[in-house]
């Protein structure tokens, strides 16, 4: 990618913002959708790490076998704490330590490297709790390195591990707001992502104002994902730019696509994939609940043990996968901000699609260094064009 200069800014107002989150445990969704939902966190954290010169590798991972508490420490001195609802086994503690010396900005990749795979909705609590602790440790590393420039939220959200950090950096001389969002439930049972994207709720909104995110163009960095039908039509990793016509910043999405084209990076651009559909998530929640109810009714009427096992296996698959598509956000909030947490008017979304052959082999997308470089090349190219 092209060279660029990034430094700590002394400005209090930005010209553009880059927002990224980690949806802790948000791996699967409905209709075979599967993703690495920590990409936004990794991309923004990569930029913040360059500015602050922090070592985000994992130094220690500790677990309390009796209480289920988990602590991750980075070489940069950051500490992240979570807990597992059903505790930690000695063998799980051994697996957790496979994360040592891994780069903490890759939260999902590191957790999956330790445990092989991950499911949310309380199905695999220890990997999800580990992912959350890693993200919290990285965020804490940045704040400890420069508490005057890296602003964080201090309010404890009931039932959640949510925490946010932000700062202003100069990229090629242009002041840019960088915002990290960590979104997940306590106990390793996530996801819970009402605070994702550029939603400005409560203390998160106060933090956003403190780093100049106020009515400015905002790039929301989203997941590396397999999306059926769309992914089935591509043969290589392909970036996806989205902004809903009449709602979002189409100019920003167009500039992102132009930056990708100039860099020779494959991309797709949609202007109709993020509509505000009243009752969409509420209906999806009811539809999902009805699937569970139908299986429960079937279970009540069967005698054969094979039938029981098959019904419960179908239910487990629904809960471990499809349920992620309805648990991640409150129905009422989704009415406004849609699935990426995108507040209308100012933002556009960048994601990375994987082809069908990729998902057949890997099963779950995982972010790479090359992926991050691709995101940054496009984003910085767009910033240079706009500003």
LINJO-V234690 format. One record per backbone hydrogen bond with DSSP energy under -0.5 kcal/mol. NH is the residue of the N-H (numbers start at 1). CO is the residue of the C=O. Records with the same first field share a line. If there is no record, write none. Layout:
BEGIN
NH: CO, CO
END
This chain:
BEGIN
7: 170
9: 168
14: 212
15: 175
16: 175
17: 217
18: 177
19: 219
20: 179
21: 221
22: 181
23: 37
24: 22, 183
26: 23
27: 25
29: 33
32: 29
33: 30
34: 226
35: 27
36: 224
37: 35
39: 36
41: 21
42: 38
43: 39
44: 40
45: 41
46: 42
47: 43
48: 44
49: 45
50: 46
51: 47
52: 48
53: 49
54: 49
56: 54
58: 102
59: 73
60: 73
62: 71
64: 69
65: 63
68: 64
70: 82
71: 62
72: 80
73: 60
74: 78
75: 57
76: 55
77: 74
80: 72
82: 70
84: 68
85: 187
87: 84
93: 89
94: 90
95: 91
96: 92
97: 93
98: 95
99: 96
100: 97
101: 58
102: 99
104: 56, 102
106: 103
107: 105
110: 106
111: 107
112: 108
113: 109
114: 110
115: 111
116: 112
120: 320
121: 190
123: 120
124: 119
128: 124
129: 125
130: 126
131: 127
132: 128
133: 129
134: 130
135: 131
136: 132
137: 133
138: 134
139: 135
140: 136
141: 137
142: 138
143: 139
144: 140
145: 141
146: 142
149: 146
150: 146
151: 149, 166
153: 164
157: 155
160: 157
161: 184
162: 184
163: 182
165: 180
166: 151
167: 178
169: 176
170: 7
171: 169, 174
172: 5, 170
174: 171
175: 173
176: 169
177: 16
178: 167
179: 18
180: 165
181: 20
182: 163
183: 22, 181
186: 159
188: 185
189: 186
190: 185
193: 328
196: 193
198: 341
199: 196
204: 201
205: 201
206: 202
207: 203
208: 204
209: 205
210: 206
211: 207, 208
212: 209
213: 208
214: 212
217: 15
218: 346
219: 17
220: 218, 348
221: 19, 219
222: 220, 350
224: 36
225: 223, 352
226: 34
227: 225
228: 226
230: 227, 228
231: 227
233: 230
234: 231
238: 353
239: 266
240: 351
241: 268
242: 349
243: 270
245: 271
247: 244
248: 244
249: 347
250: 248
253: 249
254: 250
255: 251
256: 252
257: 253
258: 254
259: 255
260: 256
261: 257
262: 258
263: 259
264: 260, 261
265: 260
268: 239
270: 241
277: 275
278: 276
280: 277
283: 279
284: 280
285: 281
286: 282
287: 283
288: 284
289: 285
290: 286
291: 287
292: 288
293: 289
294: 290
295: 291
296: 292
297: 293
298: 294
299: 295
300: 296
301: 297, 298
302: 298, 299
308: 304
309: 305
310: 306
311: 307
312: 308
313: 309
314: 310
315: 311
316: 312
317: 313
318: 314
319: 315
320: 316
321: 317
322: 317
323: 318
324: 321
325: 322
326: 323
327: 323
328: 324
334: 330
335: 331
336: 333
337: 333
338: 334
341: 338
342: 337
343: 341
345: 247
346: 343, 344
347: 343
348: 218
349: 242
350: 220
351: 240
352: 223
353: 238
354: 225
356: 231
359: 355
360: 356
361: 357
362: 358
363: 359
364: 362
372: 368
373: 369
374: 370
375: 371
376: 372
377: 373
378: 374
379: 375
380: 376
381: 377
382: 378
383: 379
384: 380
385: 381
386: 382
387: 383
END
